[in-house]
Amino acid sequence: MKIFGGFSKKIAIDLGTANTLIYEGNRGIVVNEPTIVALNNKTGQILAFGEEARQMIDRTPQHISVIRPLVNGVISDFEMTEEILRHYFSRLGAGFLHRYGLVVVAVPTNLTEVERKSVEDAVTGVGASRVYLVEEPIAAALGARLPVEEPTANMIIDIGGGTTEMAIISVGGTVVSRSLKIAGDRLNEDIIKFVKDEFKLAIGGPTAEKLKVVIGSALPIDEKAELAVRGRDLNSGLPKEIILRNPHIRAAIAKSVRLLAEAARGLIESAPPELVGDILERGIYVSGGGSLLKGIDRYFEREISAKVALIDDPLTCVIRGLGMVAEEFGRYEKLLNSQLRPKEIKI
């Protein structure tokens, strides 16, 4: 695509359910904010974006809505998605998209053509001249510096906020893939339900996220981990504080973590035998915010019987890979078109 040769900078976007990251050529990652917006329903005025809006979750009056415009990796509120992109792009200077027309965006592997089109429309709607979509596992593999163009298996598990993307990549394309709606948000929901059922205490999403990050794990841990949690007593309706420990959180998320491991096993079972042999030799790579859950790598190793490695700086792995595609578009363009659609594994 020589048409883009004259542009001095390129743009990459990881439009995630939990966070939006934007990479600008020659500058690196310039935006890393929650994909959240706060809206005044009476006036239609947008009050806050990103981290400022995230702090308002479960703390606003009735006339203010805190909106997450992406659900399970899919755009559910097109207008708010455009507003978020327009706001974050403004940090790059007025009219930047008219000067830098090449935009690369990560998408889950299981999006329908309509859902893919909505992503393209959201980006072109704020001024981009051309938009290219890259499936998240390929972007994550590139960000991890895996040899995706070689004839060997590169298996990656990217655990995000709304979805977990799994794929086996070889010779520049996805051989088999799997997308699950089991990821960080589901684990938070599991914790909220567990605390409600076991302790009759109502807590919100931010508290569940803190519990997961601070004392959560996939396997038992040696150190003593506990956290004081405050919420509403479901019996009295009054404020109440309890102490939760690591075994509580581990029990809460056990089912979802087990389903992830079972899906990974199913993906391997569907792969060609030669690639399965490569996986045994090379191992599996885990990225995304969910890979920060303590012991998740050792849990997968135990369940899958293959070595598992955590990618360095997993939260930015996808955007780093997208940045590589944007910066060297001519080299990686074939990764966008080499596969009609990967084989998707379903339960």
Secondary structure, DSSP 8 states (H G I E B T S, - for coil): -GGGTT-S--EEEEE-SSEEEEEETTTEEEEEEES-EEEETTT--EEEEHHHHHTTTT---TTEEEE--EETTEES-HHHHHHHHHHHHGGG-TTHHHH--EEEEEE-TT--HHHHHHHHHHHHTTT-SEEEEEEHHHHHHHHTT--TTSSS-EEEEEE-SS-EEEEEEETTEEEEEEEES-SHHHHHHHHHHHHHHHH-EE--HHHHHHHHHHH-BSS--SS--EEEEEEEETTT-SEEEEEEEHHHHHHHHHHHHHHHHHHHHHHHHTS-HHHHHHHHHH-EEEESGGGGSBTHHHHHHHHHSS-EEE-SSGGGHHHHHHHHHHHTHHHHHHHHHS-SS-EE---
